[in-house]
Amino acid sequence: MTVETKKSFCRFCHAFCALEVDVEDNKVIEVRGDASDPIYGGYTCIKGRQLPLEHNHEERLRSSMKRMPDGTYEPISSEQALDEIAEKLKAIIDESGTRAVATYNGSHAFCNGIPLTFIRAWHAGVKSPMFFTSVTIDQPAKAIAGSRHGMWMAGTNNFADADVTMMVGTNPTVSMFGPVPPFNPSRRLNDALKRGMKLIVIDPRKSDAAKKADIHLAVKPGEDATLLSGILRVIFTEGLYDGDFLAANAEHVEELRTSVEPFNLDYVEERTGVPAGQVEAAARMFASAPKGSVGSGTGLDMGPNPNLSEHLILALNTVCGRYEREGDLVSNPGAFGPKRPFRAEAVPPSPAWGKGEPSRIRGLGEVFGEMPTAALSDEIIMEGDGQVRALISVGGNPVAAWPDQLKTLQAMEALDLNVTIDIKMSATAKTADYVIAPKVSLERPDITLLTDGWYPETYAHYTPAMVEPEFDVIEEWEFFWGLAHRMGTPININGVEIDMENKPSTDDVLDAVTANSRIPLDEIREADGGTVFRDKEKIFVEPKEPGNNARLDVGPPDLMEELSNVRDMEIVEGAGYRQGEQFTHRLISRRLREFYNSSGRDLPRSLAKYNTNPAFMNPIDAEEIGASEGDIIDITSERSTILGVVAISDDIPSGVISMSHSWGDVPALDDQVRTIGASTNRLVNNAKDFDPITGMARQTAIPVNIELSKAVIPTS
């Protein structure tokens, strides 16, 4: 057989690295980075290089599965599954209304150009508001803060020519997310440092990024708002702010100044554990540089006071005027978004909550057009009008990902109809009534829609399918089209009515998704691989429109009140953060380079370094409880206890445990912790210490106790 090499891009995670794919006899046999690609230049990571194994893995589902009365699963054709599921959905809607039907869209729904748009349109056709995604699990605060503060139409300073970058709770060379573009982030960061860019990293542990930093502020877990307030106070006190920009474009500046005034350096040091001199040096380094910005990751957003902390980050950029100005070159006006102006002016605040469908749980409601995932378990369990009775999970693994695993398991069992779309029998799939087997990334056409605004230039990549599977698997959009076809509901995408009688092709649907794109999809299709599209005339930031008095809000009253409440909290010794707590440590979340949330745990090269999510801890703490490398410890929160496999590391401060999330399985399998890991989400109580807007429970900086476990766990 002849090996054919084709160009595509990886969708194992959200970085979308450009690939060359070797295909033989309709089978993917090898992938490698596309060295000719103008953005990626041949870069791939260990996850993407295992795509052939993911496609051809023996545990991959090659047909959909149906749960039988005895709890076992048997194959079912996708058409038969659609017939049965559509019939059950119609019955549930007839009996309980459209609110009884929900979808949850996980990380892999984002790694695909169609599902989120198509599923939203399906919800509109069915008239169900119960659309949930993983965004409200780990970083809704970014959208909430942006809507409260307002946005700068021309965007923040670019990383490519930044003189300084501050990272808060993010490790971009591992997570592929943060201020550093996720396209060979290690090289881009190293190149920036070589040209003289200064780097400030705020993180409790000495992460990969922190090891490269000019200043590493090892903040006590959960105290980001305190530290950021201290930095802002130094900038105000020393006059390092951009007074002209603030006078022309911001409001409530004095309210912010007054609110951070009590966060003096001595107080900040006592509370955060960061020496006053380092706080002062970081503030001066950031504010004195001509260009740069501060950005964050889930380490900030999953902790206490996430909306406040994200707002302080936006305020820090605004106070220092870290935005593109009139006459600056717009390096990436976007390929797939509609044409729009880039002006040196504010887009005023417009709160992204308090609209749409209210939740029945804890006074929560819709946020930025979707429902809060932190409340979904309760929406399923709580009886009465509006109870969710049917759930379709797409590209996600709720048992591993949702906060409060014990409640999640209860919810999975309470559903009348539980459907998941997954390539294998995940922890969630093993609770489902139907498991729909989907095509894997290289088996479908796609576009780089998710990453469109992240590129340093206008770059886009269309890929056709590399191979056509010879077994019964379907794309996610095909599943929802099949339901709508059977249920007689319309699907409208960007004003394009999808044909509900004659099934469209994936390319037809991509045309609808990109109907308003600045660069026509047909032009992008014509390119062989990823391409930088340069406009005939360069686009520059335009001046502010005459008469536009919109301003960014750096000190909204409700957040300043929250900041005052933070300042009034008692300083507690050790890892406890509130009076009366009897916990010795805080557990913080992290990522492992070899895995993408719960994905990759069946791939041998990923497992070569870690076949579990170790409990990383300081040598002092290990010695104190008599633990050695590889020992099993009990990690106990207010909610529950999990097991952890000890990994001793000097990078972790004493009083802190660091573990990757989205591992483990159901409690009955805890004795397999050495090979499947542990669910840190089991430690979370989603009804306590939650954000009042998004409902997001605290999933990092979790107060815990640790001790050497009495559990007998085999070493192999």
Salt bridges, closest charged atoms under 4 A:
GLU20 OE2 - LYS7 NZ 3.94
GLU20 OE1 - ARG32 NE 3.12
ASP22 OD2 - ARG32 NH1 2.90
ASP34 OD2 - LYS7 NZ 2.98
GLU79 OE1 - ARG486 NH2 2.62
ASP83 OD1 - ARG486 NE 2.65
GLU84 OE1 - LYS66 NZ 2.93
GLU87 OE1 - LYS90 NZ 3.80
GLU95 OE1 - ARG389 NH1 3.73
ASP161 OD2 - LYS291 NZ 3.23
ASP208 OD2 - ARG593 NH2 3.28
GLU223 OE1 - ARG271 NE 2.90
GLU238 OE2 - ARG284 NH2 2.81
ASP242 OD2 - ARG325 NH2 3.14
GLU254 OE2 - ARG257 NH2 3.19
GLU261 OE2 - ARG233 NH2 2.95
GLU280 OE2 - ARG284 NH2 3.21
ASP301 OD2 - LYS142 NZ 2.59
GLU310 OE2 - LYS142 NZ 3.10
GLU324 OE2 - LYS291 NZ 3.57
GLU345 OE2 - ARG343 NH1 3.86
GLU357 OE2 - ARG99 NE 2.89
GLU370 OE1 - ARG120 NH2 3.72
ASP378 OD2 - ARG362 NH1 3.42
ASP378 OD1 - LYS407 NZ 2.93
GLU379 OE2 - ARG99 NH2 3.01
GLU379 OE1 - ARG360 NE 2.96
ASP404 OD1 - ARG639 NH2 2.88
ASP416 OD2 - ARG389 NE 2.55
GLU443 OE2 - ARG60 NH1 2.81
ASP446 OD2 - ARG11 NH1 3.41
ASP446 OD2 - ARG444 NH1 2.49
GLU457 OE1 - ARG534 NH2 2.96
GLU468 OE2 - LYS439 NZ 3.43
GLU478 OE2 - LYS503 NZ 2.57
ASP507 OD1 - ARG525 NH2 3.14
ASP511 OD1 - ARG525 NH1 2.99
ASP522 OD1 - ARG525 NH1 2.80
ASP535 OD1 - ARG518 NH1 2.80
GLU542 OE1 - ARG343 NE 3.88
GLU545 OE2 - ARG343 NH2 3.41
ASP553 OD1 - HIS252 ND1 2.82
ASP558 OD2 - ARG148 NH2 2.70
GLU581 OE2 - ARG578 NH2 3.78
ASP602 OD2 - LYS424 NZ 3.71
ASP621 OD2 - HIS585 NE2 3.13
GLU638 OE2 - LYS688 NZ 2.70
ASP651 OD2 - LYS211 NZ 3.06
ASP665 OD2 - LYS430 NZ 3.21
ASP670 OD2 - ARG682 NH1 2.70
ASP689 OD1 - ARG578 NH1 3.12
ASP689 OD2 - ARG698 NH2 2.81
